[in-house]
Amino acid sequence: MLLLLSGLAIAQPDTGDTDFARANQLSKDHAYKEALPIYQNLMERFPDDASTLWNTGITAQFCDDWATALKAWNKMATLEPENWKVRSTKIQVYQGMGKLAERDSERQALLAYRVARQWVADILTNKKKPASSSHS
């Protein structure tokens, strides 16, 4: 984008804000097929932006574009590996693609994550205590 001031052209950084707002409005209007190419373009321009990846993944799922959805969710998983919602949406995508082995593997990983997370939470809140010997 160029900004003209007194005949001088000054390059402005591409933030994608206008495109993001447009795609969001299209999504709000349930115009997912029109929003998806905008999100895909944003995902190429801003591959590490979590909001763009999230919206691209969701919109791609609405359009049954499983490959694009999986690409967005896989990238999102590298950025936010502790985000269980990403894993749950990947399960949905694998189901939509008919990749049942991948779906089941992702499901097992999600369940293991939940158990581990609960175990740590119990330790931190003193619900689990180390076993102690009793003296009679």
QUIUR-V700087 format. One record per helix or strand. SS is the DSSP state (A for helix, B for strand). FROM is the first residue (numbers start at 0). TO is the last residue. If there is no record, write none. Layout:
ss=SS from=FROM to=TO
ss=SS from=FROM to=TO
This chain:
ss=B from=1 to=4
ss=B from=7 to=10
ss=A from=16 to=27
ss=A from=31 to=44
ss=A from=49 to=61
ss=A from=65 to=78
ss=A from=83 to=96
ss=A from=99 to=123
